[in-house]
């Protein structure tokens, strides 16, 4: 009897998950661990140090449409290989040769900015959009759990490496992980299923036309283009939600350890608590994956925004390790939901037809909005010696995210021309 082979979409997803877990998570959470030591090594203030991170955020955002066009022309696999190659080279050079502020800025703005955009999330999401439809919410959410699990692993690991050796050892480890991910992508990742005689969802292609009616989650079957998407209010609401979730991750991962240390929490314990934020947000992402294909995604989003607001409020006041863990568990669960739900809604509302360009513009706009708060938070700290602004602003963002969850509606094409 012939054994049925597993659907390759899930194997593809496993490789993309590994790349996200080891590369994106380690770079994102390493910054908060090593920024103080790197600032001292290079003779920088925290404003200057966080300014490079702001530059990275801007480049990462502004290159999204370029990456979208590159993916449409050359494919997600080639985009990932180019981006991971840049990350490998940049981390290796920083570890071995980085000795000045200008190179610190070149590393974050060029190598990490371009490398993360071309090599990680955007091409992975485009790849998944081609392999899944009925299981799209689950597949996308599973991919994004990698960030939470990776953060839980790499926050304490980077802390131990930094303490035992130096910040250079942290970036050397990340260079090795990037190189390994690049090799796996080269050997194992496949593009669209039809190139290999396969169907979406492993044979569920015939069910696409009725999927929207039979499931609670709205999923369009229309061929939306970027031009059409930009005419819909829902597109801009989703951009704001992306910005709100990005802010939450940025401020907690980059400033959470320093904030808790100022509040009297032991620095190693604070790093462990921030690692718990990374681990717990995995469960928020799983919530979206389990329920997102069956229930109205905006209801799930509203719950996540409310939980996140409570986490910010508790974190602002946390003065003990117990309070820090409680705050970061809430923040992590809420962030996992608020981060994943809008990205699934973007694909559900506007489909996979022009997804690379739609996601590229979506990511660019949200990323530009996300650039300013990081340096403002650093400036506020330099001026006032605390991070109260960061948490108050976060509460305001989550309140607005909850309001959007109440009013947003799926867009209607109205049979207009989409070319």
C-alpha positions as CSV (number, residue, x, y, z in Angstrom):
1,X,0.0,0.0,0.0
2,X,1.4,3.4,-1.0
3,X,2.0,5.7,1.9
4,X,0.6,9.2,1.4
5,X,3.3,11.9,1.7
6,X,2.7,14.8,4.1
7,X,1.6,18.0,2.5
8,X,4.9,19.9,1.7
9,X,3.3,23.2,2.9
10,X,3.7,22.1,6.5
11,X,7.4,21.2,5.8
12,X,7.9,24.6,4.2
13,X,6.3,26.2,7.3
14,X,8.6,24.3,9.6
15,X,11.7,25.7,7.8
16,X,10.3,29.2,7.8
17,X,9.5,28.8,11.5
18,X,13.0,27.8,12.3
19,X,14.4,30.8,10.5
20,X,12.1,33.2,12.3
21,X,12.8,31.6,15.7
22,X,16.6,31.7,15.4
23,X,17.2,34.9,13.4
24,X,14.3,37.4,13.9
25,X,13.8,36.6,17.6
26,X,17.5,36.6,18.5
27,X,18.2,40.0,16.8
28,X,15.0,41.6,18.2
29,X,15.7,40.6,21.8
30,X,19.5,40.9,21.7
31,X,19.2,44.6,21.4
32,X,17.7,45.1,24.8
33,X,20.3,42.8,26.4
34,X,23.4,44.4,24.9
35,X,22.5,48.0,24.2
36,X,23.9,49.3,27.5
37,X,27.2,47.5,27.1
38,X,27.5,48.5,23.4
39,X,26.7,52.1,24.3
40,X,29.5,52.1,26.8
41,X,31.9,50.4,24.5
42,X,31.3,52.9,21.7
43,X,30.9,56.0,24.0
44,X,27.3,56.6,23.1
45,X,24.4,58.0,25.1
46,X,21.1,56.0,25.1
47,X,19.6,58.6,22.7
48,X,22.4,57.9,20.2
49,X,22.2,54.1,20.8
50,X,18.5,53.9,20.3
51,X,18.8,56.3,17.3
52,X,20.4,53.5,15.3
53,X,17.5,51.2,16.2
54,X,15.2,54.0,14.9
55,X,17.2,54.1,11.7
56,X,16.9,50.4,11.3
57,X,13.1,50.7,11.9
58,X,12.8,53.3,9.2
59,X,14.9,51.4,6.6
60,X,13.1,48.2,7.4
61,X,9.8,50.1,6.8
62,X,10.8,52.0,3.7
63,X,12.2,49.0,1.9
64,X,9.0,47.0,2.3
65,X,7.5,48.0,-1.1
66,X,10.9,47.3,-2.8
67,X,11.0,43.9,-1.2
68,X,7.4,43.2,-2.3
69,X,8.3,43.9,-5.9
70,X,11.5,41.9,-5.6
71,X,9.5,38.9,-4.3
72,X,6.9,39.2,-7.1
73,X,9.6,39.1,-9.7
74,X,12.2,36.7,-8.2
75,X,10.2,34.7,-5.6
76,X,10.2,34.5,-1.8
77,X,13.1,32.0,-1.7
78,X,15.6,34.2,-3.5
79,X,14.5,37.2,-1.3
80,X,15.2,35.2,1.8
81,X,18.6,34.0,0.6
82,X,19.6,37.6,-0.1
83,X,18.4,39.0,3.2
84,X,19.8,36.2,5.3
85,X,23.2,36.6,3.5
86,X,23.2,40.3,4.6
87,X,22.4,39.4,8.2
88,X,25.1,36.8,8.3
89,X,27.7,39.2,7.0
90,X,26.6,42.1,9.1
91,X,26.6,40.2,12.4
92,X,29.9,38.7,11.7
93,X,31.5,42.0,10.8
94,X,30.0,43.7,13.9
95,X,31.3,41.0,16.2
96,X,34.9,41.0,14.7
97,X,35.5,44.5,13.5
98,X,32.8,46.8,15.1
99,X,34.7,49.5,17.0
100,X,33.0,52.8,16.2
101,X,29.6,54.6,16.2
102,X,29.5,54.9,12.5
103,X,29.8,51.1,12.0
104,X,27.2,50.5,14.7
105,X,24.8,52.7,12.6
106,X,25.8,51.0,9.3
107,X,25.1,47.6,10.9
108,X,21.6,48.5,12.1
109,X,20.6,50.6,9.2
110,X,22.0,48.7,6.2
111,X,22.7,45.1,7.2
112,X,19.8,44.6,9.7
113,X,17.4,47.0,8.0
114,X,17.7,45.4,4.5
115,X,18.5,41.9,5.8
116,X,15.4,41.6,8.0
117,X,13.1,43.0,5.4
118,X,14.2,40.8,2.5
119,X,15.1,37.7,4.5
120,X,12.5,37.1,7.2
121,X,8.8,37.9,7.7
122,X,7.6,39.3,4.4
123,X,8.8,36.6,2.1
124,X,7.7,33.9,4.7
125,X,4.2,35.4,4.8
126,X,4.0,35.5,1.0
127,X,5.1,31.9,0.8
128,X,2.5,30.8,3.3
129,X,-0.2,32.8,1.4
130,X,0.5,30.6,-1.7
131,X,0.4,27.3,0.2
132,X,-2.6,27.7,2.4
133,X,-6.2,29.0,2.3
134,X,-8.6,27.1,4.6
135,X,-5.7,26.7,7.1
136,X,-4.2,30.1,6.4
137,X,-4.9,31.5,9.9
138,X,-3.5,28.5,11.6
139,X,-0.4,28.4,9.4
140,X,0.3,32.2,9.7
141,X,-0.2,32.0,13.5
142,X,2.1,29.0,13.8
143,X,4.8,30.9,11.9
144,X,4.5,33.8,14.3
145,X,4.8,31.7,17.4
146,X,8.4,31.4,16.5
147,X,9.1,34.9,17.6
148,X,7.7,34.2,21.1
149,X,9.5,30.9,21.6
150,X,12.7,32.4,20.1
151,X,12.5,35.3,22.4
152,X,12.1,33.1,25.4
153,X,15.1,31.1,24.4
154,X,17.4,33.9,23.2
155,X,16.8,36.6,25.8
156,X,18.5,34.6,28.7
157,X,21.0,33.0,26.3
158,X,22.1,36.4,25.0
159,X,22.3,37.6,28.6
160,X,24.5,34.7,29.6
161,X,26.8,35.2,26.6
162,X,27.0,38.9,27.2
163,X,27.9,38.4,30.9
164,X,30.3,35.5,30.3
165,X,32.1,36.9,27.3
166,X,30.9,40.2,25.7
167,X,28.3,41.6,23.4
168,X,30.6,40.5,20.5
169,X,29.9,36.8,21.4
170,X,26.1,37.5,21.1
171,X,26.5,38.8,17.5
172,X,28.8,36.0,16.5
173,X,26.2,33.5,17.6
174,X,23.5,35.3,15.6
175,X,25.8,35.3,12.5
176,X,26.1,31.5,12.8
177,X,22.3,31.1,13.2
178,X,21.7,33.3,10.1
179,X,24.1,31.2,8.0
180,X,22.4,28.0,9.1
181,X,19.0,29.4,8.2
182,X,20.3,30.5,4.8
183,X,21.5,26.9,4.1
184,X,18.1,25.4,5.1
185,X,16.2,27.8,2.9
186,X,18.5,27.0,-0.1
187,X,18.0,23.3,0.3
188,X,14.4,22.9,1.5
189,X,12.1,25.8,0.9
190,X,9.8,25.6,-2.1
191,X,7.8,28.3,-3.9
192,X,4.2,28.0,-4.9
193,X,2.6,24.5,-4.7
194,X,1.5,24.4,-8.3
195,X,5.1,24.3,-9.5
196,X,5.4,20.9,-7.9
197,X,2.0,19.5,-9.0
198,X,0.4,20.2,-5.6
199,X,-2.8,22.0,-4.5
200,X,-3.3,24.6,-1.9
201,X,-4.0,23.1,1.6
202,X,-2.8,19.7,0.2
203,X,-5.8,19.1,-1.9
204,X,-8.4,21.5,-0.5
205,X,-8.3,23.8,-3.5
206,X,-11.9,23.0,-4.6
207,X,-13.2,24.2,-1.2
208,X,-12.0,27.8,-1.6
209,X,-15.1,29.1,-3.1
210,X,-17.3,28.2,-0.1
211,X,-14.7,28.7,2.6
212,X,-15.8,32.3,3.3
213,X,-19.4,31.3,3.8
214,X,-18.8,28.1,5.9
215,X,-16.4,29.6,8.4
216,X,-16.7,32.3,10.9
217,X,-13.6,34.1,9.7
218,X,-14.1,36.3,6.6
219,X,-11.8,35.4,3.8
220,X,-12.1,37.1,0.4
221,X,-11.9,35.3,-2.9
222,X,-11.6,38.5,-4.9
223,X,-8.4,39.6,-6.7
224,X,-7.6,42.7,-4.7
225,X,-4.6,44.8,-5.8
226,X,-2.6,47.4,-3.9
227,X,-4.4,50.2,-5.8
228,X,-7.8,49.0,-4.7
229,X,-6.7,48.2,-1.1
230,X,-5.4,51.8,-0.6
231,X,-8.9,53.1,-1.2
232,X,-10.4,51.3,1.7
233,X,-10.5,52.6,5.4
234,X,-9.9,49.1,6.7
235,X,-6.4,49.1,5.1
236,X,-5.4,52.1,7.2
237,X,-7.0,50.8,10.3
238,X,-4.9,47.6,9.9
239,X,-1.8,49.8,9.4
240,X,-2.4,51.5,12.7
241,X,-2.9,48.1,14.4
242,X,0.5,46.9,13.0
243,X,2.1,50.1,14.4
244,X,0.5,49.5,17.8
245,X,1.7,46.0,18.1
246,X,5.2,46.9,16.8
247,X,5.5,49.6,19.5
248,X,4.6,47.1,22.2
249,X,7.3,44.7,21.2
250,X,9.9,47.4,20.6
251,X,9.5,49.2,23.9
252,X,9.3,46.0,26.1
253,X,12.2,44.2,24.3
254,X,14.5,47.2,24.1
255,X,13.7,49.1,27.3
256,X,11.9,46.6,29.6
257,X,15.0,45.3,31.3
258,X,16.4,48.8,32.0
259,X,13.0,50.0,33.3
260,X,12.6,47.1,35.7
261,X,16.2,47.6,36.9
262,X,15.4,51.2,37.7
263,X,12.4,50.0,39.6
264,X,14.6,47.9,41.9
265,X,14.3,44.5,40.2
266,X,17.6,42.5,39.8
267,X,18.8,42.9,36.2
268,X,19.2,39.1,35.6
269,X,15.7,38.5,37.0
270,X,14.4,41.4,34.8
271,X,15.9,39.7,31.7
272,X,14.2,36.5,32.7
273,X,10.9,38.3,33.1
274,X,11.2,39.9,29.6
275,X,12.0,36.4,28.3
276,X,8.7,35.3,29.9
277,X,7.0,38.0,27.9
278,X,8.4,36.5,24.8
279,X,7.4,33.0,25.8
280,X,3.8,33.9,26.9
281,X,3.1,35.9,23.7
282,X,3.4,32.5,21.9
283,X,0.1,31.5,23.6
284,X,-1.5,34.7,22.3
285,X,-0.4,33.8,18.8
286,X,-1.7,30.2,19.2
287,X,-5.1,31.6,20.3
288,X,-5.4,33.4,17.0
289,X,-4.3,30.3,15.2
290,X,-6.8,28.0,16.9
291,X,-9.8,30.3,16.7
292,X,-8.9,32.7,13.9
293,X,-10.2,30.5,11.1
294,X,-13.5,29.9,12.9
295,X,-14.4,33.1,14.6
296,X,-14.6,36.8,13.7
297,X,-11.0,37.9,14.0
298,X,-11.8,41.4,15.2
299,X,-13.4,40.1,18.3
300,X,-10.2,38.2,19.1
301,X,-8.3,41.5,18.4
302,X,-10.4,43.5,20.9
303,X,-9.7,41.0,23.7
304,X,-6.0,41.2,23.0
305,X,-6.0,45.0,23.1
306,X,-7.7,45.1,26.4
307,X,-5.3,42.5,27.9
308,X,-2.3,44.5,26.6
309,X,-3.5,47.8,28.1
310,X,-3.7,46.1,31.5
311,X,-0.2,44.7,31.1
312,X,1.2,48.2,30.3
313,X,-0.5,49.6,33.4
314,X,1.0,46.9,35.7
315,X,4.4,47.2,34.1
316,X,4.6,50.9,34.7
317,X,4.2,50.3,38.5
318,X,6.1,47.0,38.9
319,X,8.7,47.2,41.7
320,X,9.2,43.5,42.4
321,X,9.9,40.4,40.4
322,X,6.5,39.0,41.1
323,X,4.8,42.2,39.8
324,X,7.1,42.2,36.8
325,X,6.2,38.6,35.9
326,X,2.4,39.4,36.3
327,X,2.7,42.5,34.1
328,X,4.8,40.7,31.4
329,X,2.5,37.7,31.3
330,X,-0.5,39.9,30.6
331,X,1.5,42.0,28.1
332,X,2.8,38.9,26.4
333,X,-0.6,37.3,26.0
334,X,-2.1,40.5,24.7
335,X,0.8,41.3,22.3
336,X,0.6,37.8,20.8
337,X,-3.0,38.4,19.9
338,X,-2.6,42.1,18.8
339,X,0.4,41.2,16.7
340,X,-1.0,38.2,14.8
341,X,-4.7,39.2,14.3
342,X,-4.2,42.2,12.1
343,X,-1.7,40.4,9.8
344,X,-4.3,37.6,9.4
345,X,-7.0,40.2,8.8
346,X,-4.9,41.8,6.0
347,X,-4.6,38.6,4.1
348,X,-8.3,37.6,4.8
349,X,-9.6,41.0,3.7
350,X,-7.4,41.5,0.6
351,X,-6.4,38.0,-0.4
352,X,-3.2,36.5,-1.9
353,X,-3.5,37.9,-5.4
354,X,-1.3,40.9,-4.9
355,X,-0.3,40.2,-1.3
356,X,3.5,40.9,-1.6
357,X,2.8,44.5,-2.8
358,X,-0.1,45.0,-0.3
359,X,1.9,43.7,2.6
360,X,4.9,45.7,1.4
361,X,3.0,49.0,1.5
362,X,1.2,48.0,4.8
363,X,4.6,47.2,6.4
364,X,6.2,50.4,5.1
365,X,3.5,52.7,6.4
366,X,3.3,51.0,9.8
367,X,7.1,50.9,10.1
368,X,7.5,54.6,9.4
369,X,5.0,55.3,12.2
370,X,6.9,52.9,14.5
371,X,10.3,54.7,14.0
372,X,9.8,57.8,16.1
373,X,8.6,56.4,19.5
374,X,11.8,54.4,20.1
375,X,14.1,57.4,20.0
376,X,11.5,59.5,21.9
377,X,11.4,56.9,24.6
378,X,15.3,57.0,24.7
379,X,15.2,60.8,24.8
380,X,12.6,60.8,27.6
381,X,14.8,58.5,29.6
382,X,17.9,60.7,29.1
383,X,15.9,63.8,30.3
384,X,13.9,62.3,33.1
385,X,15.6,59.1,34.1
386,X,12.5,56.9,33.8
387,X,10.3,55.3,31.2
388,X,6.8,56.4,32.4
389,X,6.1,57.9,28.9
390,X,6.6,54.6,27.3
391,X,3.9,52.8,29.3
392,X,1.4,55.6,29.2
393,X,1.7,55.9,25.4
394,X,1.3,52.1,25.1
395,X,-2.0,52.2,27.1
396,X,-3.3,54.9,24.7
397,X,-2.4,52.9,21.7
398,X,-4.2,49.8,23.0
399,X,-7.3,51.8,23.8
400,X,-7.3,53.0,20.1
401,X,-6.7,49.4,19.0
402,X,-9.8,48.2,20.9
403,X,-11.9,51.0,19.3
404,X,-10.8,49.8,15.9
405,X,-11.7,46.3,16.7
406,X,-15.2,47.5,17.4
407,X,-15.7,49.5,14.1
408,X,-13.6,47.8,11.4
409,X,-15.5,46.0,8.6
410,X,-14.3,43.8,5.7
411,X,-13.9,45.9,2.5
412,X,-16.1,45.5,-0.5
413,X,-14.7,45.7,-4.0
414,X,-17.9,47.0,-5.7
415,X,-16.8,45.3,-8.9
416,X,-14.4,48.1,-9.7
417,X,-11.4,47.6,-12.0
418,X,-8.4,46.2,-10.1
419,X,-5.7,46.7,-12.7
